[in-house]
Structure formats: structure tokens, C-alpha cells
């Protein structure tokens, strides 16, 4: 189950601003960043913490009108799209479909992992197929499960160059929410299943007491005290509270994790469907020599916490990206991922309340 919440009235926003969060300026108005929906969507500057990129919403890039479900096919239907993961495919593949690949998924069953491609980081995006490149039937079959997995979702792609004779794109995803899984590909389109990497029980149980381990993102980053090559942040559910957890690996397949949460949400990160403080959709965000994790919270906003080079800090800094109450964000944003091209940082993220979630693009100028 993804973290999603009803709009939270941002009563404290003005007070936070007075404490120095500030309203930063800077809007990219190039023609390829214009909204594509039938009704133009006003671009509004977002409140941002001083010193961080100030992202401005640009447009929806994936929804049920841009990428409609497969007609008359209950196995490949959906009402919302979530969890984008964008890579520069031309860096890894000889003849990619486009310069950039975006992996994304529906949320609810039957879900599946889809692929779109573009020659620009701002789109437009072309869907590779109206059938998922990874389906729940395929995962059920290759894992030898005796019952059909309800869904697979939340793809995250990273190129792993360490296997010198067999370099691969690694794709992490969940299905069920009790297991984070790994598949590999040489072309970014056709995948072979590897294994479960994190689970709530059994051989791959790495963190005690959780009922969900999902929405993982993996980065090539070495924590000095651990000597690892790859760092994972993911969501775990602890007695009904969604928290952010930390795992690490040398080769991105076999993982160790710490039992205590990396980020436990506080009262300012509460609200919505699940009531109390909640945190999910984490992403590593190194910035100007420091180390942060951003995450979507019950507030409906993307928050940020400083974690330190060894991921041993938990300094909650506040709202990193403030959701607008108007469409398409409708008081909820999350599951962000980032790509820098030239002097522009691109943020791909979920927008909207559960049942109608879309994938959108926001940009920030980088000095």
C-alpha cells in the first residue's frame, strides 16, 4: 500500500516562512516545458528551504489520458500511475529507444512495470508498450509461487557496472508489499528475474518487526564507516507507522540493513488517510557536500532530513517541496526522483490524491 493522504491545511506555512524558509524565485519557461493537458495549468513558485533547489511545477507527463490502459483487458488496467524512475539510457545501451528511459507503474492490482522513452528529459514521453515489461504473472512464474501475486509496482532502475563481463541495469520493485525484488537487463527492456532482496520474513528478512518493505531506491554511494558501494533507502511499516529504513551492499544484490529506522516521522509530517506521522517514498539527495534524504509525508508535502555522510543523523529540516491545493497536485506530492542535465535539475514525482495519481515534472535552475 502506497503512502497517500488527504490535503492537509497548511496552517503553519506562514510561520515556517517567517523562520527563514523563504520564497525563492526562478522559473524555466522554455517551450518544451509547457503543460500538455487540455486545461492549462498555472505554474506557481514553491516555498523551499533556503539553500536548496527551488522546484517549479511544469506539467503532467504520465496519466491515464497520456498513457491509457489497454482496452478491454482487465489484467492491464489502472486508474493511476506512480513512482517514476528516470535514467539516461544512451549512457548504457548502444541503440536505445530514446535518450532517456522512464520506468513507472500503476499502484493497485494488477499493476505491472511499464517503460516510456524520450529524447529530452522534459519529454514528451512515448510508451514502449501498453503491456507491462514486468507483469505479476511473470513474477509469479519465475519465483515458483503457488498463488498469483496480487501486483508488482514501484520500479527503481540503476546501472551496476561492477560485473565487468556482464554489466546490467538493475531494477528493484515490490510485489507483494512484503518483498522488494530485483530483476536485471542488458537492454533496459527485457528482464531476467534475480531474487528477493528484502522481505518481512524468511531468508531475506533484514529488518525486524516490519509488515511492509517496499518503495526502495538504490544509489551508488559509499558510507565511510561501512565501505559499501551501494546504499538503499526504503519504506517500512512498523506497527502501522511508515518510516524510512537504511540498507547497504557491496554488489547491489546482497543487503544488510539496520533495525532502527533512519527517519521516524514527527508531528509536522502527519495527517491524511493514515492519521499520525507517516513517511514514505524516500530518495537520497546529496547537495553541496552534505547528505540528505527527501520523503513524502502525511502532510502531503515532500520533506527533507539531513542524514550525514554515514547516514547516522536524523535532522528534520522541514518542507522541501510544498504541494499546491489546486490540480493536478491537489494537496499531495511524493515519490520524487531527480536528474540533472546542464544547469537544470529535473524532479519527476507523483501528484494527486489516491485513486487519481499522476506523474509530473518540476524543474529547478542550478547555479
Phi, psi and omega in degrees: 000128181281156176281121175210150188215157174291160180301136177258127176295120188274068184296327185271001189299315181295323179295320178298319179299318180296337179278001170115011178290321171077159174248108184271157182250172176124110184226127177274120185243027180296152189298331183280005178249017181279147178302146183252356182284166183297322178259117182304139182252124182294134176272126184235136176295142182257145171295134181222151175295137181303134177095351179254162176304142180254100186277140177240126177303139179245305185189163169280133180247347178206122172204189185284351173267323178286317178236080183292152177298159178296126185297138172055036181226092182301335181285341181231059179238159179192160177243353182205158179232143188219173163051069177288149172221119187242133176231159172270095187298328183293345175284342190238332187242142185293317183227070182289160177297327179202173182296324184238143173246139172237122173262140181203176185204155162292170180265305187273164176304141006274349177054218186125158180260125181249162180231134171230159183221158181202156174265001178227143178295342179263003179087190006289158183255141177249130179284134179294317182202152175274006171250136181300148175282339172229121182247163178292329178295318180296315180296319177301316182292312186286339177269353180072022180293144180276349177226151184293126175297138185292324183191161168231142185201185178052066178286143171221123185251140175210137177280130181245105185270004189288332178277092194300332180261358184207060181293141189220154163274124177262132179238116177264144178200165178247158175164110348299189177291352179272001183213131168261129188242168181226132170233156184234155180209147174263346181233359180079001183242313183254127188241149169246141182283138176258285182186172166287137179251327177222137178215166179274350179203168176080202187303322187257022172289119183244341183228131185280145166080012182260149176256348173217144172220099189206180180058046182277143168231142186238140183225147172279098181208134180257119171282125187307322184282345185250337179067020179282168172256331186233140180237134180242136167242140183209168176265134171235146178256118183244103181052044176088352179257129178274126182228167178257133182240164186237135173224162181212157186205156175272328186233007176075013177243314182254123192241148168244147183223157174263144183291320181283145183295143173289316180227120173254121185297148179252183188296332179284351182250036185243171175126183173075201188302325186262007171079266187289188180303135181216150178214136180204185176053050185284154173213138176287134184224081174290138184206120176052047175081000177244170191233125186226160169235128174261154183199152174272142187237172179300338179296343186091357180253169170266123180256169181220144177225139174279131183244349179081165182298330180262009182053040180244012175250161172213080184250096182289123186257339179122206186278123177271320177218123185266120180289143175275150178283344182271165178295147004268356184287321174049040173081012178212129174221159179177185176051048185279150173218156195228146178215129178252126177231116183062233182260019181235133171258131180256130174247119174259133189200163175280145173225145174101163180281158181306139182101341181216031184290140178236169174252132186232170177238135168232153181230157176219136175287140178246119183299000000 
